[in-house]
Amino acid sequence: MSTPKFDEGRLMQVLVAPIVSEKATMVAEKSNAVTFKVLQNATKPEIKAAVELLFKVEVKGVSVLNTKGKTKRFGKTMGRRDNVRKAYVLLKEGQELNLSGEAA
């Protein structure tokens, strides 16, 4: 199976931000996975290609999770948080990702 070709400009925009939380840190220590907030229409192959391009690491697999935005109260008015799409990126054995952009 050949690897699909993606537009490099699109891959630069797929990863929105790393998620740094207690749960994300525990997952990273336990299963060598890194968590990212990604675009709503990003696909698993795109996410894999973007991580490999930006951080120069080998990716074992990608799991994606859609989280619905909560309805919250902002003063008198009711508001709604944005929907979030998270990607759990599993790295191959011996690969490590520093969010400063360097691979070990």
N, C-alpha and C positions, 0 to 999 in steps of 0.2 A: 504494500500500500504506500503510495507516494505521500509526502508531506504537503499539505495545501499551502499555497502562497497567499500571504496577507499583505495589505497595504501597510507600510511601516508607519505612516502618519496616523492611521487608525489604531495600530497597536500601542502607540505612545499615549493614546487617550483612553484605552480600555481600563487600565488600573487607575482608580480615582484616588484612593488613599489606603495606607495600611491600617488595619484595625488593631489597636493596642488596648487590650482589656484583660481582665483576670482570666476569663475563659480562653481567649485567644492565646495567652501566654502558656496556660496549662496544656492546650492542644499542641503548641509548638514544642514544648519539652517532651511530651509523651510520644508523639508520632511524627516528629520532624516535619510539621506542616506550618505554613504561614497563611495568615488570613488577610484578605484584601477586600475593600469596598470597590465594586466594579460597576460599569455602566449597566443600565437595565436591559439592554439588548445585546450584551456581550455573550458569546458562546464559549463553551469549554475549550475548543481548539484555539480560539482567539486568545483566551486568558493564558493558556499554556504557552503559546508563542510569544505573548507579551512579556511574561515573566522570564522566559529563556533569553529574550532579546535584551531586556533592561538590566537583568542581574547576572547574566552569564552563568546560569546554573542549569542542571538537568532536572526536569519535572517528571515525576512518576505518574501523577494523576491529579485531577481537579474535581472537586465537589462544589456544587453551587446551591445556594439557599436564598430564597426570596422571603423577606420580612415585611409584613404590612405595616404601614405607619400608624402610630397610635393617634386617637383623637384626644387632644389635650385642651385644657382651658388656659387661655391667655387673657387674664383680667376678666372682663365681662364677656368677651367673645370666645366662641369655641373655634379651635384651630385644629390642624392635622399635620402631623409630622410626615416627612417624605417616606415613600417606600424605599427599602434598601435591598440591594442584591449583594450578597457576600460570596466570596470564593475562598474555599479552603484548598490551598495548593500543597500537595504532598511532594516533597523533594526526594530524590533518590538517595540511597545510602552513601554516606561520606560527603554529601552536599550540605552546605550551610549558607544561609542568606542573612547578611547584615543589611538593615534597612538604610544604611549609609550608602549603599550601592556597590559594595565590594563583596565578592564571593570568596569563600575560603576553600 
